[in-house]
Amino acid sequence: MQRFKLHGFFTGLHFALLQLCYLLLLQFQVSSTYLTYALIVSAWMAGAIAGLALKSLSAGRALVIGVLAYYGALATVSLMPLAWFTLPAAGAAVFLSGLWAGRFFVVMLPHIKRVDSLFFHENNGFLVGLVATLIAFTQLGHPFVVWAPLVSAATLFAHARRILRQPTETLKPR
């Protein structure tokens, strides 16, 4: 059970890192208005809701789709800086990255049995991820926005493959 709580924490950390990297990327490359932030939040939430319904979406696929979408957005806005028409493409990328945010709880719930515990650990990871991402970005700059999502997704992908293949412990009633 502990491994699933830890996975929830690291998933939250990954979500915070990815969302903040999207925000930093779009703020610097396209537009620093409230619409950019609203686009990221709305597209992420729409992706999370869609992820709840996609029964065939596995953890591995969702993480790969999310990170490929991020790098697609990075390439698009880097090739056409300050072009407002790249925002819809970036919004689509955020939507795809948000799919795992919705699917995560559906996939993990059978392993942890209590959604409040899973949400608690994922939320704590998200809060730590926000602070850690801001600190890392201030120290490392643009290379962090380029490399951190890949490192985070690869680490989470490896961990998810490992824990989801192990048998789940028998839960004792309280």
Stockholm file with secondary structure:
# STOCKHOLM 1.0

chainA/1-174         MQRFKLHGFFTGLHFALLQLCYLLLLQFQVSSTYLTYALIVSAWMAGAIAGLALKSLSAGRALVIGVLAYYGALATVSLMPLAWFTLPAAGAAVFLSGLWAGRFFVVMLPHIKRVDSLFFHENNGFLVGLVATLIAFTQLGHPFVVWAPLVSAATLFAHARRILRQPTETLKPR
#=GR chainA/1-174 SS CHHHHHHHHHHHHHHHHHHHHHHHHHHHHTCCSHHHHHHHHHHHHHHHHHHHHCTTCCHHHHHHHHHHHHHHHHHHHHHSTTCGGGHHHHHHHHHHHHHHHHHHHHHHHHHHSCHHHHHHHHHHHHHHHHHHHHHHHHHHCHHHHHHHHHHHHHHHHHHHHHHHHSCCCCCCCC
#=GC SS_cons         CHHHHHHHHHHHHHHHHHHHHHHHHHHHHTCCSHHHHHHHHHHHHHHHHHHHHCTTCCHHHHHHHHHHHHHHHHHHHHHSTTCGGGHHHHHHHHHHHHHHHHHHHHHHHHHHSCHHHHHHHHHHHHHHHHHHHHHHHHHHCHHHHHHHHHHHHHHHHHHHHHHHHSCCCCCCCC
//
